[in-house]
Amino acid sequence: MILSGGLGTRLGAIAQDVPKAMVPVAGAPFIDHQLRLLAARSVKRVILCVSHKQEQIERHVEDGARFGLQVQYSYDGKTRLGTGGAVRKALPLVGDEFAVLYGDTYLNIDFCKVYDSYKQSGARGLMTVLANANRWGKSNILFNDGRIHRYEKDNPNDQMKHIDYGLILLSAEAVRAFDGPESFDLTTLFQYMISAGQMAGHEVFQRFYEIGSPGALEETESYLRLIGSAPEREPAS
């Protein structure tokens, strides 16, 4: 699933007429770069969780065939569901386990290694983490021994050296078991799973790129122009 319902408010006039996923970056809408990367990482099916100006995304991406993907859509509807509510609503479109990405991040890493870590952990969820030292946002995760011990998005402390990288693997059952309101943030689900000892962690070492602010967008534009429009494919595994 890609959470593509963001308003892009921090981007100001850049996202005034388009959803954040459709903001032009390095010669193409940002979502094009994400979908090409996923295809290069052996992903076959993508669920786009959409809300704000959703028709622009659907009209552009269509069924995903030109990216080498099968793309389906899950809609918030009249009420914005938040990241957690959007994931829960999309569950009928996925199997027993799935990955979640944010619609404003570009994560050029080995997805197969992340999936292998998830399967080996025996946990119901796994978060990718980066030793951040507050460089790309405030470090908000206490991580060691392959487990997430604490996640404080709004109230981090000095013990936290890692940051949520933006790729999460979940079992559908873990989401169904969470008895939350119709609209909620994924942070609430993650904290519930962490308290139950059911959130593993996988450390990555390459920084993430994102387009949430004008400065971050500029960095991502430079990076995508540097690597070109087609990311290197992962070796078969």
C-alpha positions as CSV (number, residue, x, y, z in Angstrom):
1,M,0.0,0.0,0.0
2,I,1.1,3.5,-0.7
3,L,-0.6,6.2,1.4
4,S,-1.2,8.8,-1.2
5,G,-3.9,11.0,0.4
6,G,-1.6,13.8,1.7
7,L,-2.6,17.4,1.3
8,G,0.9,18.7,0.9
9,T,0.2,21.8,3.0
10,R,3.9,22.4,3.8
11,L,4.6,22.7,0.1
12,G,2.4,25.7,-0.2
13,A,1.8,26.9,-3.8
14,I,3.8,23.9,-5.2
15,A,0.9,21.6,-4.3
16,Q,-1.9,24.1,-4.6
17,D,-3.5,22.5,-7.6
18,V,-2.3,18.9,-7.4
19,P,-2.2,16.1,-4.7
20,K,1.2,15.7,-3.2
21,A,1.8,12.4,-5.0
22,M,1.5,14.4,-8.3
23,V,4.0,17.1,-7.5
24,P,6.5,17.3,-10.4
25,V,10.0,16.1,-9.4
26,A,12.9,15.6,-11.8
27,G,10.7,15.8,-14.9
28,A,7.8,13.6,-13.7
29,P,5.1,13.4,-11.1
30,F,6.6,12.0,-7.9
31,I,4.4,8.9,-7.9
32,D,6.1,7.9,-11.2
33,H,9.4,7.6,-9.5
34,Q,7.9,5.6,-6.6
35,L,6.2,3.2,-9.0
36,R,9.2,2.7,-11.1
37,L,11.3,2.0,-8.0
38,L,8.7,-0.6,-6.8
39,A,8.7,-2.4,-10.2
40,A,12.5,-2.5,-10.0
41,R,12.2,-4.1,-6.6
42,S,10.1,-7.0,-7.9
43,V,6.8,-5.6,-6.5
44,K,3.9,-6.7,-8.7
45,R,0.8,-5.3,-7.0
46,V,0.2,-1.8,-5.5
47,I,-2.8,-0.4,-3.6
48,L,-3.0,3.4,-3.7
49,C,-4.8,4.7,-0.7
50,V,-6.2,8.0,-2.0
51,S,-8.3,10.9,-0.8
52,H,-7.3,14.5,-1.7
53,K,-7.7,15.2,-5.4
54,Q,-7.8,11.5,-5.9
55,E,-9.1,11.7,-9.5
56,Q,-5.8,13.3,-10.7
57,I,-3.8,10.3,-9.4
58,E,-6.2,7.7,-10.8
59,R,-6.4,9.4,-14.2
60,H,-2.6,9.5,-14.4
61,V,-1.6,6.1,-13.0
62,E,-4.6,4.2,-14.3
63,D,-4.2,0.4,-13.8
64,G,-0.4,0.7,-13.5
65,A,0.4,-1.4,-16.6
66,R,2.8,1.1,-18.1
67,F,4.9,0.9,-14.9
68,G,4.8,-2.9,-15.1
69,L,2.5,-3.1,-12.1
70,Q,-1.1,-4.0,-11.2
71,V,-2.5,-0.9,-9.4
72,Q,-5.8,-0.8,-7.5
73,Y,-7.3,2.0,-5.4
74,S,-8.8,2.3,-2.0
75,Y,-10.8,5.5,-1.2
76,D,-11.2,7.3,2.1
77,G,-14.7,8.4,1.0
78,K,-16.4,11.5,2.5
79,T,-14.5,11.3,5.8
80,R,-10.7,11.4,5.8
81,L,-9.6,8.3,7.6
82,G,-6.0,9.1,8.6
83,T,-3.1,6.8,7.8
84,G,-4.3,4.0,10.0
85,G,-7.9,4.2,8.9
86,A,-6.8,4.2,5.2
87,V,-4.7,1.1,5.8
88,R,-7.6,-0.7,7.6
89,K,-10.1,0.2,4.8
90,A,-7.7,-1.3,2.2
91,L,-7.3,-4.7,3.9
92,P,-9.8,-6.4,1.6
93,L,-7.5,-5.7,-1.3
94,V,-4.4,-7.4,0.2
95,G,-3.5,-10.9,1.5
96,D,-2.3,-12.0,4.9
97,E,0.8,-9.7,4.9
98,F,1.7,-6.5,3.1
99,A,4.0,-3.5,3.1
100,V,3.1,0.1,3.7
101,L,4.9,3.1,2.1
102,Y,4.2,6.8,2.5
103,G,3.3,8.7,-0.7
104,D,6.0,11.3,-0.2
105,T,9.1,9.1,0.3
106,Y,11.7,7.5,-2.0
107,L,13.4,4.5,-0.4
108,N,16.1,3.2,-2.6
109,I,16.9,0.0,-0.6
110,D,16.8,-3.8,-0.9
111,F,13.2,-4.6,-0.2
112,C,13.9,-8.4,-0.3
113,K,16.2,-8.1,2.8
114,V,13.5,-6.2,4.7
115,Y,11.0,-8.9,3.9
116,D,13.4,-11.7,4.9
117,S,13.9,-9.9,8.3
118,Y,10.2,-9.7,8.8
119,K,9.7,-13.4,8.2
120,Q,12.6,-14.4,10.4
121,S,11.4,-12.1,13.2
122,G,8.2,-14.0,13.9
123,A,6.6,-10.6,14.7
124,R,3.3,-9.3,13.4
125,G,4.9,-6.2,12.1
126,L,8.3,-4.7,11.2
127,M,9.5,-1.1,10.9
128,T,12.6,-0.1,8.9
129,V,14.8,2.3,11.0
130,L,17.8,4.5,10.3
131,A,20.3,5.8,12.8
132,N,19.5,9.4,12.3
133,A,21.2,11.5,15.1
134,N,18.4,14.0,14.5
135,R,19.8,14.8,11.0
136,W,16.7,14.2,8.9
137,G,14.0,14.9,11.4
138,K,13.9,14.2,15.1
139,S,15.0,10.7,16.1
140,N,11.9,9.0,17.5
141,I,12.6,5.3,18.0
142,L,14.3,3.2,20.7
143,F,15.7,0.2,18.7
144,N,18.0,-2.6,19.7
145,D,18.3,-6.4,19.5
146,G,16.2,-6.4,16.3
147,R,13.1,-5.0,18.1
148,I,11.4,-1.6,18.4
149,H,11.1,-0.9,22.1
150,R,9.5,2.6,21.9
151,Y,8.2,5.0,19.3
152,E,7.4,8.6,20.2
153,K,6.6,10.6,17.1
154,D,5.6,13.7,19.0
155,N,7.5,13.2,22.3
156,P,10.9,11.7,21.5
157,N,13.7,11.5,24.1
158,D,17.5,11.5,24.1
159,Q,17.7,7.7,24.3
160,M,16.2,7.5,20.8
161,K,18.9,7.4,18.1
162,H,16.8,6.0,15.2
163,I,14.0,7.3,13.0
164,D,11.1,5.6,11.3
165,Y,12.5,5.1,7.7
166,G,9.1,4.8,6.1
167,L,8.7,1.1,5.0
168,I,6.5,-1.0,7.3
169,L,5.5,-4.6,6.9
170,L,2.3,-5.8,8.7
171,S,0.1,-8.8,9.0
172,A,-3.5,-8.1,8.1
173,E,-4.5,-9.8,11.3
174,A,-2.6,-7.3,13.4
175,V,-4.5,-4.4,11.8
176,R,-7.9,-6.2,12.2
177,A,-7.1,-6.9,15.9
178,F,-6.6,-3.2,16.6
179,D,-9.9,-1.8,18.1
180,G,-9.5,1.8,17.1
181,P,-11.9,4.5,15.8
182,E,-12.8,4.8,12.2
183,S,-10.1,7.5,11.7
184,F,-6.7,7.1,13.3
185,D,-3.0,7.6,12.7
186,L,-0.7,4.6,12.1
187,T,1.4,5.8,15.0
188,T,-1.4,4.6,17.4
189,L,-1.3,1.1,15.8
190,F,2.5,1.0,16.0
191,Q,2.5,1.9,19.6
192,Y,-0.1,-0.7,20.4
193,M,2.0,-3.4,18.6
194,I,5.2,-2.3,20.3
195,S,3.6,-2.5,23.8
196,A,2.6,-6.1,22.9
197,G,6.2,-6.9,21.8
198,Q,5.0,-7.5,18.2
199,M,7.0,-4.9,16.3
200,A,10.4,-6.0,14.9
201,G,12.9,-3.6,13.4
202,H,15.2,-3.7,10.4
203,E,18.1,-1.2,10.3
204,V,19.0,0.4,7.0
205,F,22.0,2.6,6.3
206,Q,21.0,4.7,3.3
207,R,19.2,7.9,3.9
208,F,15.6,8.4,2.8
209,Y,14.4,11.1,0.4
210,E,11.0,12.8,0.7
211,I,9.0,15.7,-0.7
212,G,7.2,16.9,2.4
213,S,8.7,20.4,2.4
214,P,10.2,22.7,-0.3
215,G,13.8,22.0,1.0
216,A,13.3,18.3,1.1
217,L,11.7,18.4,-2.4
218,E,14.8,20.2,-3.7
219,E,17.1,17.5,-2.2
220,T,15.0,14.7,-3.7
221,E,15.0,16.4,-7.1
222,S,18.8,16.6,-7.1
223,Y,19.1,12.9,-6.0
224,L,16.6,11.6,-8.6
225,R,18.4,13.6,-11.4
226,L,21.7,12.1,-10.2
227,I,20.6,8.5,-10.3
228,G,18.4,8.9,-13.4
229,S,14.8,7.9,-13.9
230,A,15.2,4.1,-13.7
231,P,16.6,2.7,-10.5
232,E,19.0,-0.3,-10.6
233,R,17.1,-3.6,-10.3
234,E,17.7,-5.9,-7.4
235,P,19.3,-9.2,-8.1
236,A,16.9,-12.1,-8.2
237,S,16.5,-13.8,-4.8
